[in-house]
Amino acid sequence: MKRRTYLGRVAVGVGICGGLSGCMEDRAGDETQTPDAGQSEATATQNGSITESTSNGSQSIAVETVVENLEVPWGAAYRDGTLYLTERPGRVVRVVDGASEVVADFTGSTQTGGEGGLLGLVFHPNDSAIAFTYQTYDDGSGRQNRIVRHNVANGWTREPLLDGIPGGTIHDGGRLFIHNGSLFATTGDASESEDAQDTSVLNGKVLRLTLDGRPHPDNPFGNAVFTYGHRNPEGLATRDGALYAIEHGPSSDDEVNRLEKGGNYGWPEVTGPSDNPEFVDPVQTYEDIIAPGGGVFYAGPIEQWQGDLFIGTLAGEHLRRVRIRNGTVTEDEPLYDEYGRLRTTFVGPDNHLYATTSNRDGRGTPESGDDKVLRFRPA
């Protein structure tokens, strides 16, 4: 089945899904996977080929397939110029010359069968031999999440950095991000919505740790919690010193939030903006569900995208471009809806924008070559 063609440049107002059909997602359902346990290598048969060239504003943009035949890529990070990805079933893969190879396999200790798995990935900013991942596992009494530190130079050996983050079949968060010398992590509410308002527990939060795993000494509640009242944030991005979280709403009100230390972002008391000063209003909300994944601010060679936030959308099945100026959204449009579910967006060392597809996560319609990493560059 051929997916829809390129949407073109459609200006939309605040809180509008952009007129896309099929934006709703069944939030009660699991993201059940259909993993291939024997998969050990993915290749890009069209490595470097232009899969689409479109005119978008003043510059033409080419979309290339960097690597394909991945299985639910989730975290993405560079080490010494080489791209590494987590695959949700529990593998870390390295992408070299258009092919991926497994460098670490944690499938035996990773709990999947839902939205959990091996999720976020970052490398230590001062020591590339150290990596951090976010993993869902079963401790015998149920699902938990943990942040794990790895010695990359010693076969990706691992030790828990922060354990005991409540997990669930859905709403596990999972994004890791380094900002201002600290390690941030997003956690979902693990289907225990009231926990999001309890600052003594770790689910439904954005956490901040030192790089050696301690709660940051400047955190507001004397533990790892930086902000609270979150449902299921899966993206973190920064621009001009400000940190933004991208978050799944329930049946409406997906959100982009600017994070403030100690801020309460409302869930489950409110979604979207409110008149209650106790809660921090989002920068942007979407009335129709787009299910946003990762986000990144762009500063590459495409002139009309400078400074804009790019979000992969799962239910929306498009790339979202959001322009934020002085704390206000001035433009918001859907782009590129022919690749299916998009989860993680990032900018590479070449300053180009990248996005991963997530069509093998149990909620998509995989086509030949899925899942893929796509690169957006001037044509």
Helices and strands as residue ranges (DSSP letters): E 41-43, E 50-56, E 59-67, E 73-79, E 82-87, E 91-96, E 99-105, G 107-109, E 118-123, E 130-138, E 143-151, G 152-154, E 157-166, E 176-179, E 182-187, G 193-197, E 205-209, E 225-228, E 232-239, E 242-248, E 254-258, E 284-286, E 292-297, G 303-305, E 309-313, E 319-325, E 328-335, E 342-347, E 353-357, E 373-378
